[in-house]
Amino acid sequence: MILVFGSLNIDLVAQVPVIPGPGRTVLAPSYQTHFGGKGANQAVAAARIAGAGRVRMAGRVGRDGFGDSAIENLRTNGVDTALVVRADEPTGCAFITVDQAGENAITVASGANMAARAADLPAALFRPDTVLVLQMEVPFAEALEAARRTNSASGTVIWNLAPVPEKITRETVTELLAVTDYLLVNEHEAVDAATAIGLAPSDYETASADLAKAGDLTCIVTAGAQGALAVAATGTRLRAPAPRITPVDTTGAGDTFAGAFAAMIHEKVPLQIALQVGCEAAAQKCLKSGAQTGMPMRGAIAALAQTA
Ligand code: RIB
């Protein structure tokens, strides 16, 4: 089973000519409402590849209409929502601006996500075949607890270190590395995490090798158009290219990679295939607006078409 413990948001998205800097205002013709939250996005991406009934989502939403629709959306996508609990705070909401190159800037109002608790996860969930997927939009201590319980059951922990907290500490990164099997980061997150533990990486490749060694894990860097790089603790490297596309919206691309990758790790495919599937899925996502809209179904992934 793939268990995603993380955030659920509603995304309010405006297409802008340019992302405003501090003190600036830009006008957008309109806005769209999409389903989001790194946790929910990764759950949907995994379910579209793994199939209905293989993914469980755990987290919290408010007792509001956004919460109702966030849960309903997961169910429609074949994700089990029995562990999505109602909180007193409002459902998380993300305010997203997307520019003409498909790049984005996001502000997340966490709301109910900060009430997520590892204690909501029943002991029976933690088994050797459990693949736990984590991000950084629910309290770190709770995610860490879920990871430790997965470790104790000999399950697999995939931790997407996103978003990197503004002031990430050595202690946070050290604790995270100690419980993680696959660390997923983008180029900037790789450098930030390695720097936090006192290393001085010159670039993301060095950073990922440092992190893999420090945590005795596999570090995977998603590098947009440059594809993905996996570095093992031994220093062994694998690469997968990104399909060439013209992005419409990159929001959720990393989440799509994470979800698709988790589905592949759960199936125990070779790491090279897992990287390829992640890159293909993320590229397809970028062709549509909204975090989840463009996430592909299994049959649309060339590397998996034969196994649909
Ligand atoms: O990774 C993209 C996601 O980040 C958005 O869906 C938004 O909700 C924020 O959590």
Residues whose N, C-alpha, C, O or C-beta is under 5 A from the ligand:
A	BS01	RIB	N9 D11 F35 G36 G37 K38 A94 T251 G252 D255 A291
